[in-house]
Every structure is written in structure tokens, then in C-alpha cells.
Amino acid sequence: REKKAYLKMLTVQINPHFLNNALQTLQFMAVKRKDFEISAMLASLGKILRYSLEWGKREVTLQEEWDNLMEYLNIQKFRYVDDLVLEIDGGDEIPQCRIPKMILQPLAENCFVHGFREKKDGDYRLRISIESAGGDVIIWIWDNGKGMEPGLMEKFNRELESTEPFEITEHTGLLSINYRLRQKYPGARLQLIQREWFGVSVIIPEDCYENSDY
């Protein structure tokens, strides 16, 4: 009960029917005015909202998470136009396993909220890939933003290794993702890395295939 209450605290409830009807109306207006770019953006936004507001579905396939991430990036492409360069590599096939919902999109969102917040040169680059290593599934999200100060990054990596409840901070989303993922797979983990670009890796252990009911 404590775990459920703790996780519920991190969710925001809103009437999904109101949002869906409002978006459909806006999309109809955009098509009527032949503004097809806005129509496409609203279509992506509608898919994201339906996905995130499906409260009864706490676990999804990695493919579903990946598809939701692509819709989010579609919207960001409209926002940043030619200033945003995306390098996406989902491999030949997305691994068939299940994970808690809303893992990938918030990590990509951190790149825009934190990584690109102070960039002035209009050069925004994001690199996202999925690979296998020793049976584990590893998802990489890199950005060429401001990165993170080494001491702070080490602190967060220590917290990401911990199984203790975390304090609410501006990085609560990162710690919540790690917590929910490790509730599903104790061997899973997030890790922050600073190289030429700043990156976060999501490591899902090989037993995710065995525990999947997909």
C-alpha cells in the first residue's frame, strides 16, 4: 500500500475525454484550414496523451514505449524545426520485453528541459539507440547540451544505485524512473555518463524476456 501511494503521488490525473475531444476539434480546424503540419503535431500529441492517461495499463512492451517516444520527438521537431538533429537507431527489431510505462519519453524530455536549456547556438542534437550486450537490453540517450557537473553526476549515480526512497527534487523524474524500473527488474539500472556528449543509459537485464508476458 505504501508503494502504491508513493507512486500515485507522482501521477497527475486529468479527464482524458476532455483532452481527447479538444484535440480532435483542434485537429479538425487545422485540416479545414489546410494547415497539415499543425494537424500532424496535434495527432502526435493526441497519441501521447492517450498513452500516458491510460491509468490501468502500468506495464507496456518496449515497442510501445519506443513508439510513444517517437511521437514525442515528432512534436519537438516541429518546435525546433531545422535546429534539431535526431539520430535514431532502434536496431533491426525492438526487443520483445515489458517495462513500466513512461520510462523513455521523460528521459528524452530531460535533454530539452535540462540539457538544452542554456544553449544559445541553435545546434540541438539528440542520439537515441537500442543495443544488446551480454543478453541485456541497453537504451542510450545522448544530447550535446550543457551536460552535468562531475560531482553532481557522481551523486546522482550513487542515488541511482540505491534502493532507498528518494527525496523530491527537480530530478525526481529520473529517480522515479529508476525506482519503477527496479521494482520490475531488480537488476535493472540507470547510469549517467559524461563524454563529449551527456548520456543516460537504461540497462534492462536479460531476464526481462523470461518475465515478459508479451
Helices and strands as residue ranges (DSSP letters): H 2-8, H 16-32, H 36-52, E 59-61, H 62-80, G 81-83, E 84-89, E 98-100, H 104-110, I 111-115, E 124-133, E 136-143, H 150-161, H 172-184, E 189-194, E 198-204, G 206-208
